[in-house]
């Protein structure tokens, strides 16, 4: 416990809470659930306690086998903690619509499918009113939720997040004449501290949501060896997906606001 407290003092909170602790939890669940319990004895809590107690029992001091086990666990935890940002970066790229060339055939199919399903928010709202008048409250509520998350422009990206990013780029271009991609670095250098802090916080929330999606995928995959991990990963995926949408909305609004503020003439000094 003292070691954990000392680590928390020396490691940044974001890295410690978002990466190191989830990595340690995943390694323990994978070792006990997938490595010891398996599918046949998935609910054998007595065996799980016995295995954990055996791993923590250091009778007669730290033996060579105990030290080797601790080193292996530490290596596994650190490997998972360092691998997640790379997986989250790939998820973030896919979510933003920046798909690699070898996935573009699938991306075009997804874009075409989204275009076929798309309806203007006003039309969805009118359908919700008709459903509510007909007494179909559940359908009306579902349509209202769909209208709230549907953009006013036709989809031109494989993902919802990609549409939001492109819409923000279009709004910034129309209001300021600037290109977000080419002027992003100059914006960060010229913006005041409050604007940079807001952009950093919004981007950090987006990265955290992508990392949570990466952890959810890891637990879903672990379900092949210990099935209770799969529903946990699925629930984490649903929660993380909602967090990603909120983070995308916040990042888009913040980016647009900062660009507009930077291109607005300062008020004349008295």
N, C-alpha and C positions, 0 to 999 in steps of 0.2 A: 504493500500500500504506500509506503514511503517513496518507493521508486516512481509510482504513478504520480504522486503529488509533485515530486521533483521534475518529472517530465512535463507535467502541465505548466510548471513555472517557466520552463525553458523553451517549450514549443509553442508557436502561435496558436491561439484558441481555435481559429478556423481550421487549421491543419489537424490539430489534436482532436477536436470534436467531430469534424466532418470526414476525416480519413483514418486516423489511427484507431480510434475507438470502434467505428464500424468494421474496420479490417480485423481487429481483435475478436469482435463478436462473430464475424463470419467464419474466421478460422476455427474458433471453438465449436461453433455449430457444425461446421463441415467435418471436424475431427471426431466429435462425439456422435452426431446424428448420422452423417454419411459413412464415417469410418468404423463406428462401433455398433450402432443400433441397426442401421440398414432399414430395408422395407419390412422385413418379417417381424422385427422387434422394435418397431418405431415408437411404441408407447411405453417401453420398459424403463421407467424412471429410476428404478433401483439399480439397473445396470449402468445408467448414465451417471448416477451419483457415485457408484463404485469406481468407474473409470476416471472421473474427475478427481475423486479423493486419492486414487492411486497415483495420478499425475502430480498432485500437490504434496504428497507425502514424501518428505525428504529425511528418512530415518538415518541417523548416523552422519549427518552432513550431506553436502552436495556431492553425489558420486559422479563418475565420468558419464554414466548413462543419463543421469539427471541433467547434467550440464549440456550434453549433446541434445537432449530433448528440448531444453529451453532455447538453445541456439536455433534449432529447426523451427520452433514455434515463432521465435522472433523474426527469422528470415521470412517465413510465410506471411506474417503480419505486415512486415515492411514491404514485401513484394506486392501484396494486395493493395496496400495504401498508395504505393507509387503507380500501380497499374490503373487504378480507378480514374485519375485525371485524364489519361490517354483515352480510355473508353468513353469518359464523359465528353471529351473533345469530339470524338467521332459521333456521339449522339447529338451533340450541339450542332455539328455541321449538317447532319441529316435533318434535324428539326428546322434549321434555317433554310432548307431547300438547296443547300450547296452540295449536291450529290456528286460523287465521282463518276467518271465517264462510263465505267463498267456497270453502274446501276441506273444510268439514264433511261434505258428501255423500260425498266420497272417504274421509274419516276414519271415518264410520259404516260404510262397506263394509269397510274394513280391520279395524275393531273386530269386526264380525260374523264376518269370516274368521278372525281370531285366536281368537274364542270357539269356533268350530267345530273348530279344530285343538287347542284346549287340552285337556289331560288332567292330572289331579292327579299331583303328583310321586310319591306312593306307588304309584299305578297304573303309572306309567312305570318305577319301580324294580322292581315285580313282573314287568313284561314283560321287563326287562333280565335278571332272574334266569332266567326261562324260556328266553330266547334263549341265554344262556350255558350252561344245562343241555343245550340242544339242539345245542351245538357251533357256534353262530353268534356267534363272538366279535366280529366287526366290528359287527354290528347291536347287540350288547350294549353295546359301547363307545359307539356313537352314542347309544343310549338313555340311558346314564349321563351323557353330556355334555348331552343335552336335559333330563334331570331336574335337573341342577345349575343350569341357567339358567331353569327354569320356576318361577313363583311359585305359592304355595299357594292364591291367590284367582283367581277367573275374571277374564280380562282385561276391563277397562272403558275402555281407551284405545287409540288407533290404534297406539301404539308400546310396546315393551318398557320403555323408559326412563320413559314416562308412567305405566305401572303401578307401577314402583318408587317414583316420587315420590309417587303417591297412597297407596301402602301406607305410606310413611314418615309422611305427614300423618295417616293413620288411627292409626298406632301412637303418634305424639306426642299426638294428641287423647285416645286411650284412657289413656295413662299420666300425662299432665300436665293434660289439659283445655284445652290451648292450641291455637290455630290458627297453623300455620306462616306462612301468607301474611300475616295481620294483625299478628303479633307478631315478625316477622323483624327489623325495624329496632330495636325495643326490646331484642331479644335481643343484637344486635350491640353496642348501647351499654352493656348491663349485664354482658355476659360478660367474664371476665378475659382478659388478653392471650393466654394459651396457647390458650384456646378460640377467640378471634378468629383467631389465627394458623392453627389447624387448619382452621377454616371457610374462610379465605382460600385456603389451600393446596389444599383440596379443590375449591373453586369455580374456582380457576385451572387445575387439571388438567382440569376439565370444559370450560372455555373453550378450552384448548389443543387438546383433542380435536376440538371443533367447528371450530376454525380449520384443523386438519389435514384434516378432511373437506371444507372449502371448497377447500383447495389441491388435493385429489385430484379434485374435480369440475372445477376449472379445467384440470388436465392431461388429464382425459378429454375435455373439450370441445376442447382443443387437438389431440387426435388426429384431428379432422376435417381438419386441414391437414397434420399430420405424424404418421402413425399410431403410431410408437414411443412417443409420449407417452401414448396411451390405456392400454396395459398397465401402464405405470408408475403412472398415476393409479389404475388398478384395484387394483394391489398396495397403494398408499398408502391407498386406501379401506378395504380389508380390515383393514390394520393399525390405521388410525384408528378403525374401528368397534369393534375389540376394546378400544382405549384408552378409547373413549367408555363402553363398558359398565363397565369397571373404575372409571372416574371417577364414573359414576353410583352405583355401589355404595359407593364411598368417601364421596361427598357425602351419600348417604342415611344411612349409618352415623354419620358425624360429626355431621350435623344432629340426628339422634335422640339421640345421646349428650349433646350440648351442651344440648338442651332439658331432658332428664331431670336433668342435673347442676344446671341453673339452678333447677329447681323442687324440688330435694331440700333439705330443711332442713339447715343447717350443723350439724355436731356440737357439742354443748355444750362451752363452754370450761371448763377446770378452775379 
